[in-house]
Amino acid sequence: MPATTGASHGFAAFATLLIGTMFSKFVWEILPPLGELSLLVVETVRQFGVGVPASRQFAGTLVVMVGLSFLWGVVYHVGRH
């Protein structure tokens, strides 16, 4: 059972990484305030010594990845219960 559950979660994580990277530029075109908020969060995390890049592309990727991960979690929860 853990292999099937782990495989679906692993696929979801990999897919959100790829999709997030591809669609990161659209965050800045469609929802610039959300991109700015994400960039602010990244810069705040950097102040604590975490070595993450503070670029618009990375911040946009995070927005898409978090959104897709949340959606994946909701779909998984609804499917399981």
Distance bins in CASP14 RR format, pairs under 12 A and 6 or more apart:
PFRMAT RR
TARGET T0000
AUTHOR 0000-0000-0000
RMODE 2
METHOD distances of the structure
MODEL  1
1 7 0 0 0 0 0 1 0 0 0 0 0
1 8 0 0 0 0 0 1 0 0 0 0 0
2 8 0 0 0 0 0 1 0 0 0 0 0
2 9 0 0 0 0 0 1 0 0 0 0 0
2 10 0 0 0 0 0 1 0 0 0 0 0
3 9 0 0 0 0 0 1 0 0 0 0 0
3 10 0 0 0 0 0 1 0 0 0 0 0
4 10 0 0 0 0 0 1 0 0 0 0 0
4 11 0 0 0 0 0 1 0 0 0 0 0
5 11 0 0 0 0 0 1 0 0 0 0 0
5 12 0 0 0 0 0 1 0 0 0 0 0
5 76 0 0 0 0 1 0 0 0 0 0 0
5 80 0 0 0 0 1 0 0 0 0 0 0
6 12 0 0 0 0 1 0 0 0 0 0 0
6 13 0 0 0 0 1 0 0 0 0 0 0
6 14 0 0 0 0 0 1 0 0 0 0 0
6 76 0 0 0 0 0 1 0 0 0 0 0
7 13 0 0 0 0 0 1 0 0 0 0 0
7 14 0 0 0 0 0 1 0 0 0 0 0
8 14 0 0 0 0 0 1 0 0 0 0 0
8 15 0 0 0 0 0 1 0 0 0 0 0
8 72 0 0 0 0 1 0 0 0 0 0 0
8 73 0 0 0 0 0 1 0 0 0 0 0
8 75 0 0 0 0 0 1 0 0 0 0 0
8 76 1 0 0 1 0 0 0 0 0 0 0
8 79 0 0 0 0 0 1 0 0 0 0 0
8 80 0 0 0 0 0 1 0 0 0 0 0
9 15 0 0 0 0 0 1 0 0 0 0 0
9 16 0 0 0 0 0 1 0 0 0 0 0
9 69 0 0 0 0 0 1 0 0 0 0 0
9 72 0 0 0 0 1 0 0 0 0 0 0
9 73 0 0 0 0 1 0 0 0 0 0 0
9 76 0 0 0 0 1 0 0 0 0 0 0
10 16 0 0 0 0 1 0 0 0 0 0 0
10 17 0 0 0 0 0 1 0 0 0 0 0
10 69 0 0 0 0 0 1 0 0 0 0 0
10 72 0 0 0 0 0 1 0 0 0 0 0
10 76 0 0 0 0 0 1 0 0 0 0 0
11 17 0 0 0 0 0 1 0 0 0 0 0
11 18 0 0 0 0 0 1 0 0 0 0 0
11 19 0 0 0 0 0 1 0 0 0 0 0
11 72 0 0 0 0 1 0 0 0 0 0 0
11 76 0 0 0 0 0 1 0 0 0 0 0
12 18 0 0 0 0 0 1 0 0 0 0 0
12 19 0 0 0 0 0 1 0 0 0 0 0
12 65 0 0 0 0 0 1 0 0 0 0 0
12 67 0 0 0 0 0 1 0 0 0 0 0
12 68 0 0 0 0 1 0 0 0 0 0 0
12 69 1 0 0 1 0 0 0 0 0 0 0
12 70 0 0 0 0 0 1 0 0 0 0 0
12 71 0 0 0 0 1 0 0 0 0 0 0
12 72 1 0 1 0 0 0 0 0 0 0 0
12 73 0 0 0 0 1 0 0 0 0 0 0
12 74 0 0 0 0 0 1 0 0 0 0 0
12 75 0 0 0 0 1 0 0 0 0 0 0
12 76 1 0 0 1 0 0 0 0 0 0 0
13 19 0 0 0 0 0 1 0 0 0 0 0
13 20 0 0 0 0 0 1 0 0 0 0 0
13 65 0 0 0 0 1 0 0 0 0 0 0
13 68 0 0 0 0 1 0 0 0 0 0 0
13 69 1 0 0 1 0 0 0 0 0 0 0
13 72 0 0 0 0 1 0 0 0 0 0 0
13 73 0 0 0 0 0 1 0 0 0 0 0
14 20 0 0 0 0 0 1 0 0 0 0 0
14 21 0 0 0 0 0 1 0 0 0 0 0
14 65 0 0 0 0 0 1 0 0 0 0 0
14 68 0 0 0 0 0 1 0 0 0 0 0
14 69 0 0 0 0 0 1 0 0 0 0 0
14 72 0 0 0 0 0 1 0 0 0 0 0
15 21 0 0 0 0 0 1 0 0 0 0 0
15 22 0 0 0 0 0 1 0 0 0 0 0
15 23 0 0 0 0 0 1 0 0 0 0 0
15 64 0 0 0 0 0 1 0 0 0 0 0
15 65 0 0 0 0 1 0 0 0 0 0 0
15 68 1 0 0 1 0 0 0 0 0 0 0
15 69 0 0 0 0 1 0 0 0 0 0 0
15 71 0 0 0 0 0 1 0 0 0 0 0
15 72 0 0 0 0 1 0 0 0 0 0 0
16 22 0 0 0 0 0 1 0 0 0 0 0
16 23 0 0 0 0 0 1 0 0 0 0 0
16 24 0 0 0 0 0 1 0 0 0 0 0
16 61 0 0 0 0 1 0 0 0 0 0 0
16 62 0 0 0 0 0 1 0 0 0 0 0
16 63 0 0 0 0 0 1 0 0 0 0 0
16 64 1 0 0 1 0 0 0 0 0 0 0
16 65 1 0 1 0 0 0 0 0 0 0 0
16 66 0 0 0 0 1 0 0 0 0 0 0
16 67 0 0 0 0 1 0 0 0 0 0 0
16 68 1 0 1 0 0 0 0 0 0 0 0
16 69 1 0 1 0 0 0 0 0 0 0 0
16 70 0 0 0 0 1 0 0 0 0 0 0
16 71 0 0 0 0 1 0 0 0 0 0 0
16 72 1 0 0 1 0 0 0 0 0 0 0
16 73 0 0 0 0 0 1 0 0 0 0 0
17 23 0 0 0 0 0 1 0 0 0 0 0
17 24 0 0 0 0 0 1 0 0 0 0 0
17 58 0 0 0 0 0 1 0 0 0 0 0
17 61 0 0 0 0 1 0 0 0 0 0 0
17 62 0 0 0 0 0 1 0 0 0 0 0
17 64 0 0 0 0 1 0 0 0 0 0 0
17 65 1 0 0 1 0 0 0 0 0 0 0
17 66 0 0 0 0 0 1 0 0 0 0 0
17 68 0 0 0 0 1 0 0 0 0 0 0
17 69 0 0 0 0 0 1 0 0 0 0 0
18 24 0 0 0 0 0 1 0 0 0 0 0
18 61 0 0 0 0 0 1 0 0 0 0 0
18 64 0 0 0 0 0 1 0 0 0 0 0
18 65 0 0 0 0 1 0 0 0 0 0 0
18 68 0 0 0 0 0 1 0 0 0 0 0
19 26 0 0 0 0 0 1 0 0 0 0 0
19 27 0 0 0 0 0 1 0 0 0 0 0
19 60 0 0 0 0 0 1 0 0 0 0 0
19 61 0 0 0 0 1 0 0 0 0 0 0
19 63 0 0 0 0 0 1 0 0 0 0 0
19 64 1 0 0 1 0 0 0 0 0 0 0
19 65 1 0 0 1 0 0 0 0 0 0 0
19 66 0 0 0 0 0 1 0 0 0 0 0
19 67 0 0 0 0 0 1 0 0 0 0 0
19 68 1 0 0 1 0 0 0 0 0 0 0
19 69 0 0 0 0 0 1 0 0 0 0 0
19 71 0 0 0 0 0 1 0 0 0 0 0
19 72 0 0 0 0 0 1 0 0 0 0 0
20 26 0 0 0 0 1 0 0 0 0 0 0
20 27 0 0 0 0 1 0 0 0 0 0 0
20 38 0 0 0 0 0 1 0 0 0 0 0
20 57 0 0 0 0 1 0 0 0 0 0 0
20 58 0 0 0 0 0 1 0 0 0 0 0
20 59 0 0 0 0 0 1 0 0 0 0 0
20 60 1 0 0 1 0 0 0 0 0 0 0
20 61 1 0 1 0 0 0 0 0 0 0 0
20 62 0 0 0 0 1 0 0 0 0 0 0
20 63 0 0 0 0 1 0 0 0 0 0 0
20 64 1 1 0 0 0 0 0 0 0 0 0
20 65 1 0 1 0 0 0 0 0 0 0 0
20 66 0 0 0 0 1 0 0 0 0 0 0
20 67 0 0 0 0 1 0 0 0 0 0 0
20 68 1 0 0 1 0 0 0 0 0 0 0
20 69 0 0 0 0 0 1 0 0 0 0 0
21 27 0 0 0 0 0 1 0 0 0 0 0
21 57 0 0 0 0 1 0 0 0 0 0 0
21 58 0 0 0 0 1 0 0 0 0 0 0
21 60 0 0 0 0 1 0 0 0 0 0 0
21 61 1 0 1 0 0 0 0 0 0 0 0
21 62 0 0 0 0 0 1 0 0 0 0 0
21 63 0 0 0 0 0 1 0 0 0 0 0
21 64 0 0 0 0 1 0 0 0 0 0 0
21 65 0 0 0 0 1 0 0 0 0 0 0
21 68 0 0 0 0 0 1 0 0 0 0 0
22 57 0 0 0 0 0 1 0 0 0 0 0
22 60 0 0 0 0 0 1 0 0 0 0 0
22 61 0 0 0 0 1 0 0 0 0 0 0
22 64 0 0 0 0 1 0 0 0 0 0 0
22 65 0 0 0 0 0 1 0 0 0 0 0
22 68 0 0 0 0 0 1 0 0 0 0 0
23 29 0 0 0 0 0 1 0 0 0 0 0
23 30 0 0 0 0 1 0 0 0 0 0 0
23 31 0 0 0 0 0 1 0 0 0 0 0
23 57 0 0 0 0 0 1 0 0 0 0 0
23 60 0 0 0 0 1 0 0 0 0 0 0
23 61 0 0 0 0 1 0 0 0 0 0 0
23 62 0 0 0 0 0 1 0 0 0 0 0
23 63 0 0 0 0 1 0 0 0 0 0 0
23 64 1 0 1 0 0 0 0 0 0 0 0
23 65 0 0 0 0 1 0 0 0 0 0 0
23 67 0 0 0 0 0 1 0 0 0 0 0
23 68 0 0 0 0 1 0 0 0 0 0 0
24 30 0 0 0 0 0 1 0 0 0 0 0
24 31 0 0 0 0 0 1 0 0 0 0 0
24 34 0 0 0 0 0 1 0 0 0 0 0
24 35 0 0 0 0 1 0 0 0 0 0 0
24 38 0 0 0 0 1 0 0 0 0 0 0
24 39 0 0 0 0 0 1 0 0 0 0 0
24 53 0 0 0 0 0 1 0 0 0 0 0
24 55 0 0 0 0 1 0 0 0 0 0 0
24 56 0 0 0 0 1 0 0 0 0 0 0
24 57 1 0 1 0 0 0 0 0 0 0 0
24 58 1 0 0 1 0 0 0 0 0 0 0
24 59 1 0 0 1 0 0 0 0 0 0 0
24 60 1 0 1 0 0 0 0 0 0 0 0
24 61 1 0 1 0 0 0 0 0 0 0 0
24 62 0 0 0 0 1 0 0 0 0 0 0
24 63 1 0 0 1 0 0 0 0 0 0 0
24 64 1 0 0 1 0 0 0 0 0 0 0
24 65 0 0 0 0 1 0 0 0 0 0 0
24 66 0 0 0 0 0 1 0 0 0 0 0
24 68 0 0 0 0 0 1 0 0 0 0 0
25 31 0 0 0 0 0 1 0 0 0 0 0
25 32 0 0 0 0 0 1 0 0 0 0 0
25 35 0 0 0 0 0 1 0 0 0 0 0
25 55 0 0 0 0 0 1 0 0 0 0 0
25 56 0 0 0 0 1 0 0 0 0 0 0
25 57 1 0 0 1 0 0 0 0 0 0 0
25 58 0 0 0 0 0 1 0 0 0 0 0
25 59 0 0 0 0 0 1 0 0 0 0 0
25 60 1 0 0 1 0 0 0 0 0 0 0
25 61 0 0 0 0 1 0 0 0 0 0 0
25 63 0 0 0 0 0 1 0 0 0 0 0
25 64 0 0 0 0 0 1 0 0 0 0 0
26 32 0 0 0 0 0 1 0 0 0 0 0
26 34 0 0 0 0 0 1 0 0 0 0 0
26 35 0 0 0 0 0 1 0 0 0 0 0
26 56 0 0 0 0 0 1 0 0 0 0 0
26 57 0 0 0 0 0 1 0 0 0 0 0
26 60 0 0 0 0 1 0 0 0 0 0 0
26 61 0 0 0 0 0 1 0 0 0 0 0
26 63 0 0 0 0 1 0 0 0 0 0 0
26 64 0 0 0 0 1 0 0 0 0 0 0
27 33 0 0 0 0 0 1 0 0 0 0 0
27 34 1 0 0 1 0 0 0 0 0 0 0
27 35 1 0 1 0 0 0 0 0 0 0 0
27 36 0 0 0 0 1 0 0 0 0 0 0
27 37 0 0 0 0 0 1 0 0 0 0 0
27 38 1 0 0 1 0 0 0 0 0 0 0
27 39 0 0 0 0 0 1 0 0 0 0 0
27 56 0 0 0 0 1 0 0 0 0 0 0
27 57 0 0 0 0 1 0 0 0 0 0 0
27 58 0 0 0 0 0 1 0 0 0 0 0
27 59 1 0 0 1 0 0 0 0 0 0 0
27 60 1 0 1 0 0 0 0 0 0 0 0
27 61 0 0 0 0 1 0 0 0 0 0 0
27 62 0 0 0 0 1 0 0 0 0 0 0
27 63 1 0 1 0 0 0 0 0 0 0 0
27 64 1 0 0 1 0 0 0 0 0 0 0
27 65 0 0 0 0 0 1 0 0 0 0 0
27 66 0 0 0 0 0 1 0 0 0 0 0
27 67 0 0 0 0 0 1 0 0 0 0 0
28 34 0 0 0 0 1 0 0 0 0 0 0
28 35 1 0 0 1 0 0 0 0 0 0 0
28 36 0 0 0 0 1 0 0 0 0 0 0
28 37 0 0 0 0 0 1 0 0 0 0 0
28 38 0 0 0 0 1 0 0 0 0 0 0
28 39 0 0 0 0 1 0 0 0 0 0 0
28 55 0 0 0 0 0 1 0 0 0 0 0
28 56 1 0 0 1 0 0 0 0 0 0 0
28 57 0 0 0 0 1 0 0 0 0 0 0
28 58 0 0 0 0 0 1 0 0 0 0 0
28 59 0 0 0 0 1 0 0 0 0 0 0
28 60 1 0 0 1 0 0 0 0 0 0 0
28 61 0 0 0 0 0 1 0 0 0 0 0
28 63 0 0 0 0 1 0 0 0 0 0 0
28 64 0 0 0 0 0 1 0 0 0 0 0
29 35 0 0 0 0 0 1 0 0 0 0 0
29 56 0 0 0 0 0 1 0 0 0 0 0
29 60 0 0 0 0 0 1 0 0 0 0 0
30 60 0 0 0 0 0 1 0 0 0 0 0
30 63 0 0 0 0 0 1 0 0 0 0 0
30 64 0 0 0 0 0 1 0 0 0 0 0
31 37 0 0 0 0 1 0 0 0 0 0 0
31 38 0 0 0 0 1 0 0 0 0 0 0
31 59 0 0 0 0 0 1 0 0 0 0 0
31 60 0 0 0 0 1 0 0 0 0 0 0
31 63 1 0 0 1 0 0 0 0 0 0 0
31 64 0 0 0 0 0 1 0 0 0 0 0
31 67 0 0 0 0 0 1 0 0 0 0 0
32 38 0 0 0 0 0 1 0 0 0 0 0
32 39 0 0 0 0 0 1 0 0 0 0 0
32 56 0 0 0 0 1 0 0 0 0 0 0
32 59 0 0 0 0 0 1 0 0 0 0 0
32 60 0 0 0 0 0 1 0 0 0 0 0
32 63 0 0 0 0 0 1 0 0 0 0 0
33 39 0 0 0 0 0 1 0 0 0 0 0
33 40 0 0 0 0 0 1 0 0 0 0 0
33 59 0 0 0 0 0 1 0 0 0 0 0
33 63 0 0 0 0 0 1 0 0 0 0 0
34 40 0 0 0 0 0 1 0 0 0 0 0
34 41 0 0 0 0 0 1 0 0 0 0 0
34 59 0 0 0 0 1 0 0 0 0 0 0
34 60 0 0 0 0 1 0 0 0 0 0 0
34 62 0 0 0 0 0 1 0 0 0 0 0
34 63 1 0 1 0 0 0 0 0 0 0 0
34 64 0 0 0 0 0 1 0 0 0 0 0
34 66 0 0 0 0 0 1 0 0 0 0 0
34 67 0 0 0 0 0 1 0 0 0 0 0
35 41 0 0 0 0 1 0 0 0 0 0 0
35 42 0 0 0 0 1 0 0 0 0 0 0
35 43 0 0 0 0 0 1 0 0 0 0 0
35 55 0 0 0 0 0 1 0 0 0 0 0
35 56 1 0 0 1 0 0 0 0 0 0 0
35 57 0 0 0 0 0 1 0 0 0 0 0
35 58 0 0 0 0 0 1 0 0 0 0 0
35 59 1 0 1 0 0 0 0 0 0 0 0
35 60 1 0 1 0 0 0 0 0 0 0 0
35 61 0 0 0 0 0 1 0 0 0 0 0
35 62 0 0 0 0 1 0 0 0 0 0 0
35 63 1 0 1 0 0 0 0 0 0 0 0
35 64 0 0 0 0 0 1 0 0 0 0 0
35 66 0 0 0 0 0 1 0 0 0 0 0
36 42 0 0 0 0 0 1 0 0 0 0 0
36 43 0 0 0 0 0 1 0 0 0 0 0
36 56 0 0 0 0 1 0 0 0 0 0 0
36 59 0 0 0 0 1 0 0 0 0 0 0
36 60 0 0 0 0 0 1 0 0 0 0 0
36 63 0 0 0 0 0 1 0 0 0 0 0
37 43 0 0 0 0 0 1 0 0 0 0 0
37 44 0 0 0 0 0 1 0 0 0 0 0
37 59 0 0 0 0 1 0 0 0 0 0 0
37 60 0 0 0 0 0 1 0 0 0 0 0
37 62 0 0 0 0 0 1 0 0 0 0 0
37 63 0 0 0 0 1 0 0 0 0 0 0
37 66 0 0 0 0 0 1 0 0 0 0 0
38 44 0 0 0 0 0 1 0 0 0 0 0
38 45 0 0 0 0 0 1 0 0 0 0 0
38 52 0 0 0 0 0 1 0 0 0 0 0
38 54 0 0 0 0 0 1 0 0 0 0 0
38 55 0 0 0 0 0 1 0 0 0 0 0
38 56 0 0 0 0 1 0 0 0 0 0 0
38 57 0 0 0 0 0 1 0 0 0 0 0
38 58 0 0 0 0 1 0 0 0 0 0 0
38 59 1 0 1 0 0 0 0 0 0 0 0
38 60 1 0 1 0 0 0 0 0 0 0 0
38 61 0 0 0 0 1 0 0 0 0 0 0
38 62 1 0 1 0 0 0 0 0 0 0 0
38 63 1 0 1 0 0 0 0 0 0 0 0
38 64 0 0 0 0 1 0 0 0 0 0 0
38 65 0 0 0 0 0 1 0 0 0 0 0
38 66 0 0 0 0 1 0 0 0 0 0 0
38 67 0 0 0 0 0 1 0 0 0 0 0
39 45 0 0 0 0 0 1 0 0 0 0 0
39 46 0 0 0 0 0 1 0 0 0 0 0
39 52 0 0 0 0 0 1 0 0 0 0 0
39 53 0 0 0 0 0 1 0 0 0 0 0
39 54 1 0 0 1 0 0 0 0 0 0 0
39 55 0 0 0 0 1 0 0 0 0 0 0
39 56 1 0 0 1 0 0 0 0 0 0 0
39 57 0 0 0 0 0 1 0 0 0 0 0
39 58 0 0 0 0 1 0 0 0 0 0 0
39 59 1 0 1 0 0 0 0 0 0 0 0
39 60 0 0 0 0 1 0 0 0 0 0 0
39 61 0 0 0 0 0 1 0 0 0 0 0
39 62 0 0 0 0 1 0 0 0 0 0 0
39 63 0 0 0 0 1 0 0 0 0 0 0
40 46 0 0 0 0 0 1 0 0 0 0 0
40 47 0 0 0 0 0 1 0 0 0 0 0
40 54 0 0 0 0 1 0 0 0 0 0 0
40 56 0 0 0 0 0 1 0 0 0 0 0
40 59 0 0 0 0 1 0 0 0 0 0 0
40 62 0 0 0 0 0 1 0 0 0 0 0
40 63 0 0 0 0 0 1 0 0 0 0 0
41 47 0 0 0 0 0 1 0 0 0 0 0
41 48 0 0 0 0 0 1 0 0 0 0 0
41 50 0 0 0 0 0 1 0 0 0 0 0
41 52 0 0 0 0 1 0 0 0 0 0 0
41 54 0 0 0 0 0 1 0 0 0 0 0
41 58 0 0 0 0 0 1 0 0 0 0 0
41 59 1 0 0 1 0 0 0 0 0 0 0
41 60 0 0 0 0 0 1 0 0 0 0 0
41 62 1 0 0 1 0 0 0 0 0 0 0
41 63 0 0 0 0 1 0 0 0 0 0 0
41 66 0 0 0 0 1 0 0 0 0 0 0
42 48 0 0 0 0 0 1 0 0 0 0 0
42 49 0 0 0 0 0 1 0 0 0 0 0
42 50 0 0 0 0 1 0 0 0 0 0 0
42 51 0 0 0 0 1 0 0 0 0 0 0
42 52 1 0 1 0 0 0 0 0 0 0 0
42 53 1 0 0 1 0 0 0 0 0 0 0
42 54 1 0 1 0 0 0 0 0 0 0 0
42 55 0 0 0 0 1 0 0 0 0 0 0
42 56 0 0 0 0 1 0 0 0 0 0 0
42 57 0 0 0 0 0 1 0 0 0 0 0
42 58 1 0 0 1 0 0 0 0 0 0 0
42 59 1 0 1 0 0 0 0 0 0 0 0
42 60 0 0 0 0 1 0 0 0 0 0 0
42 61 0 0 0 0 0 1 0 0 0 0 0
42 62 1 0 0 1 0 0 0 0 0 0 0
42 63 0 0 0 0 0 1 0 0 0 0 0
42 66 0 0 0 0 0 1 0 0 0 0 0
43 49 0 0 0 0 0 1 0 0 0 0 0
43 50 0 0 0 0 0 1 0 0 0 0 0
43 51 0 0 0 0 0 1 0 0 0 0 0
43 52 0 0 0 0 1 0 0 0 0 0 0
43 53 0 0 0 0 0 1 0 0 0 0 0
43 54 1 0 1 0 0 0 0 0 0 0 0
43 55 0 0 0 0 0 1 0 0 0 0 0
43 56 0 0 0 0 0 1 0 0 0 0 0
43 58 0 0 0 0 0 1 0 0 0 0 0
43 59 0 0 0 0 1 0 0 0 0 0 0
44 50 0 0 0 0 1 0 0 0 0 0 0
44 52 0 0 0 0 0 1 0 0 0 0 0
44 54 0 0 0 0 1 0 0 0 0 0 0
44 59 0 0 0 0 0 1 0 0 0 0 0
45 51 0 0 0 0 1 0 0 0 0 0 0
45 52 1 0 0 1 0 0 0 0 0 0 0
45 53 0 0 0 0 0 1 0 0 0 0 0
45 54 0 0 0 0 1 0 0 0 0 0 0
45 58 0 0 0 0 0 1 0 0 0 0 0
45 59 0 0 0 0 0 1 0 0 0 0 0
45 62 0 0 0 0 0 1 0 0 0 0 0
46 52 1 0 0 1 0 0 0 0 0 0 0
46 53 0 0 0 0 1 0 0 0 0 0 0
46 54 1 0 1 0 0 0 0 0 0 0 0
46 55 0 0 0 0 0 1 0 0 0 0 0
46 58 0 0 0 0 0 1 0 0 0 0 0
46 59 0 0 0 0 0 1 0 0 0 0 0
47 54 0 0 0 0 0 1 0 0 0 0 0
51 58 0 0 0 0 0 1 0 0 0 0 0
52 58 1 0 0 1 0 0 0 0 0 0 0
52 59 0 0 0 0 1 0 0 0 0 0 0
52 61 0 0 0 0 0 1 0 0 0 0 0
52 62 0 0 0 0 1 0 0 0 0 0 0
53 59 0 0 0 0 1 0 0 0 0 0 0
53 60 0 0 0 0 0 1 0 0 0 0 0
53 61 0 0 0 0 1 0 0 0 0 0 0
53 62 0 0 0 0 0 1 0 0 0 0 0
54 60 0 0 0 0 0 1 0 0 0 0 0
54 62 0 0 0 0 0 1 0 0 0 0 0
55 61 0 0 0 0 1 0 0 0 0 0 0
55 62 0 0 0 0 0 1 0 0 0 0 0
56 62 0 0 0 0 0 1 0 0 0 0 0
56 63 0 0 0 0 0 1 0 0 0 0 0
57 63 0 0 0 0 0 1 0 0 0 0 0
57 64 0 0 0 0 0 1 0 0 0 0 0
58 64 0 0 0 0 0 1 0 0 0 0 0
58 65 0 0 0 0 0 1 0 0 0 0 0
59 65 0 0 0 0 0 1 0 0 0 0 0
59 66 0 0 0 0 0 1 0 0 0 0 0
60 66 0 0 0 0 1 0 0 0 0 0 0
60 67 0 0 0 0 0 1 0 0 0 0 0
61 67 0 0 0 0 0 1 0 0 0 0 0
61 68 0 0 0 0 0 1 0 0 0 0 0
62 68 0 0 0 0 0 1 0 0 0 0 0
62 69 0 0 0 0 0 1 0 0 0 0 0
63 69 0 0 0 0 0 1 0 0 0 0 0
63 70 0 0 0 0 0 1 0 0 0 0 0
64 70 0 0 0 0 0 1 0 0 0 0 0
64 71 0 0 0 0 0 1 0 0 0 0 0
65 71 0 0 0 0 0 1 0 0 0 0 0
65 72 0 0 0 0 0 1 0 0 0 0 0
66 72 0 0 0 0 0 1 0 0 0 0 0
66 73 0 0 0 0 0 1 0 0 0 0 0
67 73 0 0 0 0 1 0 0 0 0 0 0
67 74 0 0 0 0 0 1 0 0 0 0 0
67 75 0 0 0 0 0 1 0 0 0 0 0
68 74 0 0 0 0 0 1 0 0 0 0 0
68 75 0 0 0 0 0 1 0 0 0 0 0
69 75 0 0 0 0 0 1 0 0 0 0 0
69 76 0 0 0 0 0 1 0 0 0 0 0
70 76 0 0 0 0 0 1 0 0 0 0 0
70 77 0 0 0 0 0 1 0 0 0 0 0
71 77 0 0 0 0 0 1 0 0 0 0 0
71 78 0 0 0 0 0 1 0 0 0 0 0
72 78 0 0 0 0 0 1 0 0 0 0 0
72 79 0 0 0 0 0 1 0 0 0 0 0
73 79 0 0 0 0 1 0 0 0 0 0 0
73 80 0 0 0 0 1 0 0 0 0 0 0
73 81 0 0 0 0 0 1 0 0 0 0 0
74 80 0 0 0 0 0 1 0 0 0 0 0
74 81 0 0 0 0 0 1 0 0 0 0 0
75 81 0 0 0 0 0 1 0 0 0 0 0
END
